[in-house]
Amino acid sequence: MQTVVRHVNLLILKGVAYLCDRRTGLSVLFISLVTSLFGVPAQAVPSFAAQTGQSCVACHAGGQFPELTPYGRMFKLTGYTMGQRANPLSAMVVASNTTTKESTGSVRDGQTILDSASVFLAGKVTDNIGGFGQFTHSFPAAAAGMDNMDLRYADREVNANTDLVWGVSLHNNPTVQDVWNSAPAWSSPYMKTTQGAYGDLPRVTVIENGLSQQVAGIGGYAYLNKSFYAELASYQAPRGALSFMAYPANVGDTTNPFNNYLDGSNLYWRLAYTREWDAHNVMVGAFGFDAKVVGLDGNAVPDATVSYTRYRDVGFDAQYQYLLSPHTFTAQLRAVRETIDDTLRTTYFDGPATLNTLSAKASYVYREQYGGSLTYKKVNGSADSNAYGAPSLVPDSELWIPELFWIPRQNVRIGVQFNSFTKYLGASSNYDGLGRNASDNNSTYVYLWAAF
């Protein structure tokens, strides 16, 4: 029976790879990477699984990395310290194929490529200290650097009336420390094309995309009786001993400047209420971020001698999960309102502005192997001739992302994702005044994700 299943799996793999790129033969990349993993023991997954002795499904809903279960959230909140110390090294690779409906000339459009490779250093250090760090090489960009990282000190006090988890987190991406998948850093789509310009909305808020791997953040948090969560953090430009958190970007380095550079300390707060019953769990929450972003000089280097653009983000989010094998159903919702005060005027915006985003996602996984999801994303905001393109001068866009995926092993995922725009920069048709329609930006993204 196992032989039959293996042959069926290989036939499916070949079919997916053929759809990726039937013209080039580079589909062999997909087959060789995945078939080599069929002989790998199930425990050969990233460090946390080895540390806890649990399968990936214990921490990730339906095996759908990076979406966390209640157990996975508690593992992260307690500083990644559950279990015994194990080999802290693990790795990840992503191969993909992106085809745009009406390409704008990307040389990689329609090609199957090795997208990225990451090395992780992760796990328990002491009974109270743990974390993870990710270093990623992007093959299309021929560049390597620090990816997400989160280092923690945490403790837990349990008695007859109280269960209190508290800790401190040092990290380099706002909300990467969060444990719910409605938070921007870990939200759907969990896999996203990096080829071309149309893998996401043309504009989102600062907290949703603007500062990843460009800041040093430190904050404290508390989680009471598995119900109430509160966090307060501060972000600044990573200088001196913390500069490694944004490697290789350095302030004043014209070859690797930051895209954004924060002035002084920038406050972030987070509140959430959670409840678990039977196979269900739910969360409702709110968060806020006040960011002062310095402009760039003529050499694209942040210039702290001038003024800054201030972004005030306030968001509300919610999450629901049903986890009872063979069925896994999850849903997330997030809405963010951003107010912008640009004292630089000619750098980013003509003047005060607003931006509103909405993101919603629902997914289903059967037997931790076969799944699908639907994500909806929307942005609208005030008109601005400096920030957005003519003729509409507004960011208003809508994007639907249906996805199907297969998890043949707990450390392998293969998926196909469709990015479908119904509106782009204010219009469904001729949004650029040159005859390009929103649907011309639609793309098909096929990916292989594997962890070792």
VEXVORO-775041 format. One record per residue (C-alpha): residue in three letters; x, y, z. Coordinates in steps of 0.5 Angstrom, whole numbers, plus 500, padded with zeros to 3 digits. Layout:
alaXYZ ...
END
This chain:
met500500500 gln506505502 thr509504495 val502505491 val501512495 arg508514494 his507513486 val501517487 asn504522490 leu510522485 leu505523479 ile502529483 leu508532484 lys510531476 gly503534474 val504540479 ala511541476 tyr509541469 leu504546470 cys509550473 asp513551467 arg512545461 arg517549457 thr523549460 gly525543464 leu526547470 ser520543473 val526538475 leu528542480 phe521541484 ile521534483 ser528533485 leu528537491 val521534494 thr523527492 ser529527496 leu525529502 phe521522502 gly526518505 val528523510 pro525521517 ala519525519 gln523528525 ala528532520 val524538521 pro526545524 ser529545531 phe523547535 ala520540533 ala526536535 gln526540542 thr519539544 gly519532541 gln512534538 ser510534530 cys509540526 val501539527 ala502540535 cys504548534 his501549527 ala494549525 gly493543520 gly501543519 gln500550516 phe506554517 pro507559520 glu499559523 leu500557531 thr495553535 pro494554542 tyr500550544 gly504553539 arg502560542 met504558549 phe511555546 lys513562543 leu510566549 thr514562554 gly520564550 tyr521558546 thr523554552 met519548552 gly522541552 gln530540552 arg535543548 ala537540541 asn540542535 pro539549534 leu540549526 ser535548521 ala534550514 met528552509 val528553501 val523556497 ala522554489 ser517558485 asn514560478 thr510566477 thr506568471 thr503575470 lys497576466 glu500582462 ser507582464 thr511588464 gly518585462 ser520582468 val526577465 arg523572471 asp516572469 gly514565467 gln520562469 thr521556475 ile527559480 leu530557486 asp527563490 ser530563497 ala534559502 ser534560509 val538558515 phe535558522 leu539558529 ala533557534 gly531554540 lys532554548 val538557551 thr536556558 asp529555562 asn528562561 ile531564555 gly530562548 gly529565541 phe530564533 gly534568528 gln533567521 phe538569515 thr536569508 his539569501 ser535571495 phe537568489 pro534573484 ala537579488 ala543575489 ala543578496 ala543575503 gly542578510 met538578517 asp531576516 asn526575522 met529574529 asp526574536 leu530573542 arg526572549 tyr526572556 ala520569559 asp517566566 arg511563568 glu507563575 val502558576 asn498557582 ala490555584 asn488562582 thr493565577 asp496563570 leu501568569 val506568563 trp510574562 gly517576558 val521581554 ser522580547 leu528583543 his526583535 asn527586528 asn520587525 pro514590528 thr509584530 val514579529 gln513577536 asp506577536 val503570537 trp496571532 asn496570525 ser492576524 ala498580526 pro501583520 ala508580520 trp505573520 ser498574516 ser496571510 pro498569505 tyr503566508 met507565502 lys508570497 thr511572490 thr517576490 gln517576482 gly514582479 ala510588482 tyr504585483 gly504580489 asp500585494 leu497591494 pro500597491 arg500601498 val499598505 thr500602512 val507602515 ile506597521 glu504592515 asn510592511 gly514598512 leu519597517 ser521589517 gln528588518 gln530595519 val529596526 ala531594533 gly525593538 ile524591545 gly518590549 gly515587555 tyr508583555 ala504579560 tyr499573558 leu494572564 asn490566565 lys490564558 ser485570557 phe488577557 tyr494579553 ala498586554 glu504588551 leu508595550 ala514596546 ser519601543 tyr522601536 gln528605534 ala534605528 pro539599530 arg545602532 gly552600535 ala551593538 leu544592535 ser546593528 phe546586526 met539586527 ala538589520 tyr545586517 pro547588511 ala543595511 asn547601515 val545608516 gly550612512 asp552606507 thr550608500 thr550601498 asn546598503 pro541604506 phe535603510 asn528604506 asn526607512 tyr529610518 leu526611525 asp527618529 gly528616536 ser524612540 asn517609537 leu511606541 tyr507600540 trp502597544 arg498591543 leu491588547 ala488582546 tyr482577549 thr482570548 arg478564550 glu479556548 trp473551549 asp473544546 ala476544539 his475552538 asn479558540 val478565539 met481572539 val479579539 gly484585539 ala487592538 phe494595537 gly497601535 phe504604533 asp507611532 ala512611527 lys517617526 val520616519 val526620517 gly526622509 leu532620505 asp537624502 gly540625494 asn544618495 ala538615498 val541615505 pro536616511 asp538624513 ala536625520 thr538632520 val531634517 ser524633519 tyr520626519 thr514623516 arg509621522 tyr505615521 arg500613527 asp497606526 val491603530 gly488596528 phe483592530 asp484584529 ala480577530 gln482570529 tyr478564530 gln480556530 tyr477550530 leu482544531 leu480537531 ser483532526 pro481531520 his478538520 thr482544521 phe478551520 thr481558521 ala479565520 gln483572521 leu481579520 arg484585521 ala483593519 val488598520 arg487606520 glu493610519 thr494618519 ile500621516 asp503628518 asp508629513 thr512635515 leu517634509 arg511635504 thr515634498 thr518627500 tyr512623501 phe506626501 asp503633499 gly500634506 pro496630512 ala493624509 thr490617511 leu490610509 asn485604511 thr487597510 leu482591511 ser485584510 ala481577511 lys482570510 ala479563511 ser482556510 tyr481549511 val485543512 tyr483536511 arg488531515 glu493535515 gln495534508 tyr490537503 gly488545504 gly485551501 ser484558503 leu481565501 thr484572502 tyr481578501 lys485585501 lys483592500 val486599501 asn483606500 gly485613502 ser486620501 ala488623494 asp495625494 ser499627487 asn506626490 ala504619493 tyr500615488 gly500615480 ala496619476 pro491619473 ser487617480 leu492620485 val489615490 pro491608493 asp484605492 ser485597490 glu482590492 leu485584491 trp483576492 ile488571493 pro485564493 glu490558494 leu490550494 phe496547497 trp498540499 ile503538505 pro505531503 arg510531509 gln510535515 asn516539513 val514540505 arg508544502 ile506545495 gly501550493 val498554487 gln496561489 phe492566484 asn493574485 ser486577482 phe485584482 thr479587482 lys481595483 tyr488598482 leu490605484 gly483607484 ala480604478 ser478597475 ser480599467 asn485604465 tyr488605471 asp494608469 gly491612463 leu495608458 gly490602457 arg493598463 asn487594467 ala487592474 ser486585472 asp492585467 asn496585474 asn493578476 ser498573477 thr499565478 tyr504563483 val506556484 tyr511554490 leu515549493 trp517550501 ala521545504 ala524545511 phe530541514 
END
